[in-house]
Amino acid sequence: MEFNKKTYETVISGLTKKISESEEILKTYNHDIFKKMRGNREINERHVAKLKKSILENYIPNAIIVNENMEIVDGQHRLQALSELGKPVYYRIIKNLNLDSVQRMNTNSRQWTMTDYMNSFCQQNNKEYELVKGFVKITKLSMDICLAMLLNKPYRSSQDRINFICGNFKIKDFDVAVQQAKQLQQIGKYFKHYKDYAFCMAMLSFFHNKDYDHKVFLRKLELQPTALKKQKEKEQYKREVESIYNFRTPNSHKIRFTY
């Protein structure tokens, strides 16, 4: 299914209609009858804590939604909070709802993060996303930086994000991504903010420039190990890196990366 505004509106409209058609709200103290849907996002304990505080202050029963298999479609954080407080759960059964329904419905509540989507597809045994998860865990870099590296691009576009949340992400070159991550770690010897998003994106632009030689940059950094300073913008980092790269280089041989 193509992911666009029209598709989104159609799915939400259909879900809303199903919900309105299911009027029976049930009540139970048995929290064990409910099941986590395979691929649903993991429980956010901070969100559960906020819900518990809200429930204790002013408890307004709000039915969770499950499918015919008692898998939670909407309200798993609410269920967790109610379970920990020992309060009854109100629920509504709507047939034929699946993981896609979960993802669409949650766009109307707490937004799914890229990590939520990654974990969801990992639970569905998507090997591509399992590699992404391992890469993020090992490098400890932000999701956007990791995706750009794994796509072998100096950026992460909005279309790349759409592909990722729709389960269509494909790694371009894992070995190149690993090499780039190692190059960033090497810079970490001289610059403690080497994981900074703006810095990493600036460096990715250099890694994709045919005139850039990482060994040369490391040698120049060794000559002036405190030259890299924390900046706010990618372009500021690019100018700074260019200046370090050209340190003690004759004007006739200086390389200009920024324009």
Secondary structure as a PSIPRED ss2 file (coil, helix, strand):
# PSIPRED VFORMAT (PSIPRED V4.0)

   1 M C   1.000  0.000  0.000
   2 E C   1.000  0.000  0.000
   3 F C   1.000  0.000  0.000
   4 N C   1.000  0.000  0.000
   5 K H   0.000  1.000  0.000
   6 K H   0.000  1.000  0.000
   7 T H   0.000  1.000  0.000
   8 Y H   0.000  1.000  0.000
   9 E H   0.000  1.000  0.000
  10 T H   0.000  1.000  0.000
  11 V H   0.000  1.000  0.000
  12 I H   0.000  1.000  0.000
  13 S H   0.000  1.000  0.000
  14 G H   0.000  1.000  0.000
  15 L H   0.000  1.000  0.000
  16 T H   0.000  1.000  0.000
  17 K H   0.000  1.000  0.000
  18 K H   0.000  1.000  0.000
  19 I H   0.000  1.000  0.000
  20 S H   0.000  1.000  0.000
  21 E H   0.000  1.000  0.000
  22 S C   1.000  0.000  0.000
  23 E C   1.000  0.000  0.000
  24 E C   1.000  0.000  0.000
  25 I C   1.000  0.000  0.000
  26 L E   0.000  0.000  1.000
  27 K E   0.000  0.000  1.000
  28 T E   0.000  0.000  1.000
  29 Y C   1.000  0.000  0.000
  30 N C   1.000  0.000  0.000
  31 H H   0.000  1.000  0.000
  32 D H   0.000  1.000  0.000
  33 I H   0.000  1.000  0.000
  34 F C   1.000  0.000  0.000
  35 K E   0.000  0.000  1.000
  36 K C   1.000  0.000  0.000
  37 M C   1.000  0.000  0.000
  38 R C   1.000  0.000  0.000
  39 G C   1.000  0.000  0.000
  40 N C   1.000  0.000  0.000
  41 R C   1.000  0.000  0.000
  42 E C   1.000  0.000  0.000
  43 I C   1.000  0.000  0.000
  44 N C   1.000  0.000  0.000
  45 E H   0.000  1.000  0.000
  46 R H   0.000  1.000  0.000
  47 H H   0.000  1.000  0.000
  48 V H   0.000  1.000  0.000
  49 A H   0.000  1.000  0.000
  50 K H   0.000  1.000  0.000
  51 L H   0.000  1.000  0.000
  52 K H   0.000  1.000  0.000
  53 K H   0.000  1.000  0.000
  54 S H   0.000  1.000  0.000
  55 I H   0.000  1.000  0.000
  56 L H   0.000  1.000  0.000
  57 E H   0.000  1.000  0.000
  58 N C   1.000  0.000  0.000
  59 Y C   1.000  0.000  0.000
  60 I C   1.000  0.000  0.000
  61 P C   1.000  0.000  0.000
  62 N C   1.000  0.000  0.000
  63 A C   1.000  0.000  0.000
  64 I E   0.000  0.000  1.000
  65 I E   0.000  0.000  1.000
  66 V E   0.000  0.000  1.000
  67 N C   1.000  0.000  0.000
  68 E C   1.000  0.000  0.000
  69 N C   1.000  0.000  0.000
  70 M C   1.000  0.000  0.000
  71 E E   0.000  0.000  1.000
  72 I E   0.000  0.000  1.000
  73 V E   0.000  0.000  1.000
  74 D E   0.000  0.000  1.000
  75 G C   1.000  0.000  0.000
  76 Q H   0.000  1.000  0.000
  77 H H   0.000  1.000  0.000
  78 R H   0.000  1.000  0.000
  79 L H   0.000  1.000  0.000
  80 Q H   0.000  1.000  0.000
  81 A H   0.000  1.000  0.000
  82 L H   0.000  1.000  0.000
  83 S H   0.000  1.000  0.000
  84 E H   0.000  1.000  0.000
  85 L H   0.000  1.000  0.000
  86 G C   1.000  0.000  0.000
  87 K C   1.000  0.000  0.000
  88 P C   1.000  0.000  0.000
  89 V E   0.000  0.000  1.000
  90 Y E   0.000  0.000  1.000
  91 Y E   0.000  0.000  1.000
  92 R E   0.000  0.000  1.000
  93 I E   0.000  0.000  1.000
  94 I C   1.000  0.000  0.000
  95 K C   1.000  0.000  0.000
  96 N C   1.000  0.000  0.000
  97 L C   1.000  0.000  0.000
  98 N C   1.000  0.000  0.000
  99 L H   0.000  1.000  0.000
 100 D H   0.000  1.000  0.000
 101 S H   0.000  1.000  0.000
 102 V H   0.000  1.000  0.000
 103 Q H   0.000  1.000  0.000
 104 R H   0.000  1.000  0.000
 105 M H   0.000  1.000  0.000
 106 N H   0.000  1.000  0.000
 107 T C   1.000  0.000  0.000
 108 N C   1.000  0.000  0.000
 109 S C   1.000  0.000  0.000
 110 R C   1.000  0.000  0.000
 111 Q C   1.000  0.000  0.000
 112 W C   1.000  0.000  0.000
 113 T C   1.000  0.000  0.000
 114 M H   0.000  1.000  0.000
 115 T H   0.000  1.000  0.000
 116 D H   0.000  1.000  0.000
 117 Y H   0.000  1.000  0.000
 118 M H   0.000  1.000  0.000
 119 N H   0.000  1.000  0.000
 120 S H   0.000  1.000  0.000
 121 F H   0.000  1.000  0.000
 122 C H   0.000  1.000  0.000
 123 Q H   0.000  1.000  0.000
 124 Q C   1.000  0.000  0.000
 125 N C   1.000  0.000  0.000
 126 N C   1.000  0.000  0.000
 127 K H   0.000  1.000  0.000
 128 E H   0.000  1.000  0.000
 129 Y H   0.000  1.000  0.000
 130 E H   0.000  1.000  0.000
 131 L H   0.000  1.000  0.000
 132 V H   0.000  1.000  0.000
 133 K H   0.000  1.000  0.000
 134 G H   0.000  1.000  0.000
 135 F H   0.000  1.000  0.000
 136 V H   0.000  1.000  0.000
 137 K H   0.000  1.000  0.000
 138 I H   0.000  1.000  0.000
 139 T H   0.000  1.000  0.000
 140 K C   1.000  0.000  0.000
 141 L C   1.000  0.000  0.000
 142 S C   1.000  0.000  0.000
 143 M H   0.000  1.000  0.000
 144 D H   0.000  1.000  0.000
 145 I H   0.000  1.000  0.000
 146 C H   0.000  1.000  0.000
 147 L H   0.000  1.000  0.000
 148 A H   0.000  1.000  0.000
 149 M H   0.000  1.000  0.000
 150 L H   0.000  1.000  0.000
 151 L C   1.000  0.000  0.000
 152 N C   1.000  0.000  0.000
 153 K C   1.000  0.000  0.000
 154 P C   1.000  0.000  0.000
 155 Y C   1.000  0.000  0.000
 156 R C   1.000  0.000  0.000
 157 S C   1.000  0.000  0.000
 158 S H   0.000  1.000  0.000
 159 Q H   0.000  1.000  0.000
 160 D H   0.000  1.000  0.000
 161 R H   0.000  1.000  0.000
 162 I H   0.000  1.000  0.000
 163 N H   0.000  1.000  0.000
 164 F H   0.000  1.000  0.000
 165 I H   0.000  1.000  0.000
 166 C C   1.000  0.000  0.000
 167 G C   1.000  0.000  0.000
 168 N C   1.000  0.000  0.000
 169 F C   1.000  0.000  0.000
 170 K C   1.000  0.000  0.000
 171 I C   1.000  0.000  0.000
 172 K C   1.000  0.000  0.000
 173 D C   1.000  0.000  0.000
 174 F H   0.000  1.000  0.000
 175 D H   0.000  1.000  0.000
 176 V H   0.000  1.000  0.000
 177 A H   0.000  1.000  0.000
 178 V H   0.000  1.000  0.000
 179 Q H   0.000  1.000  0.000
 180 Q H   0.000  1.000  0.000
 181 A H   0.000  1.000  0.000
 182 K H   0.000  1.000  0.000
 183 Q H   0.000  1.000  0.000
 184 L H   0.000  1.000  0.000
 185 Q H   0.000  1.000  0.000
 186 Q H   0.000  1.000  0.000
 187 I H   0.000  1.000  0.000
 188 G C   1.000  0.000  0.000
 189 K C   1.000  0.000  0.000
 190 Y C   1.000  0.000  0.000
 191 F C   1.000  0.000  0.000
 192 K C   1.000  0.000  0.000
 193 H C   1.000  0.000  0.000
 194 Y C   1.000  0.000  0.000
 195 K C   1.000  0.000  0.000
 196 D C   1.000  0.000  0.000
 197 Y H   0.000  1.000  0.000
 198 A H   0.000  1.000  0.000
 199 F H   0.000  1.000  0.000
 200 C H   0.000  1.000  0.000
 201 M H   0.000  1.000  0.000
 202 A H   0.000  1.000  0.000
 203 M H   0.000  1.000  0.000
 204 L H   0.000  1.000  0.000
 205 S H   0.000  1.000  0.000
 206 F H   0.000  1.000  0.000
 207 F H   0.000  1.000  0.000
 208 H C   1.000  0.000  0.000
 209 N C   1.000  0.000  0.000
 210 K C   1.000  0.000  0.000
 211 D C   1.000  0.000  0.000
 212 Y C   1.000  0.000  0.000
 213 D C   1.000  0.000  0.000
 214 H H   0.000  1.000  0.000
 215 K H   0.000  1.000  0.000
 216 V H   0.000  1.000  0.000
 217 F H   0.000  1.000  0.000
 218 L H   0.000  1.000  0.000
 219 R H   0.000  1.000  0.000
 220 K H   0.000  1.000  0.000
 221 L H   0.000  1.000  0.000
 222 E H   0.000  1.000  0.000
 223 L H   0.000  1.000  0.000
 224 Q C   1.000  0.000  0.000
 225 P C   1.000  0.000  0.000
 226 T C   1.000  0.000  0.000
 227 A C   1.000  0.000  0.000
 228 L C   1.000  0.000  0.000
 229 K C   1.000  0.000  0.000
 230 K C   1.000  0.000  0.000
 231 Q C   1.000  0.000  0.000
 232 K C   1.000  0.000  0.000
 233 E C   1.000  0.000  0.000
 234 K H   0.000  1.000  0.000
 235 E H   0.000  1.000  0.000
 236 Q H   0.000  1.000  0.000
 237 Y H   0.000  1.000  0.000
 238 K H   0.000  1.000  0.000
 239 R H   0.000  1.000  0.000
 240 E H   0.000  1.000  0.000
 241 V H   0.000  1.000  0.000
 242 E H   0.000  1.000  0.000
 243 S H   0.000  1.000  0.000
 244 I H   0.000  1.000  0.000
 245 Y H   0.000  1.000  0.000
 246 N C   1.000  0.000  0.000
 247 F C   1.000  0.000  0.000
 248 R C   1.000  0.000  0.000
 249 T C   1.000  0.000  0.000
 250 P C   1.000  0.000  0.000
 251 N H   0.000  1.000  0.000
 252 S H   0.000  1.000  0.000
 253 H H   0.000  1.000  0.000
 254 K C   1.000  0.000  0.000
 255 I C   1.000  0.000  0.000
 256 R C   1.000  0.000  0.000
 257 F C   1.000  0.000  0.000
 258 T C   1.000  0.000  0.000
 259 Y C   1.000  0.000  0.000
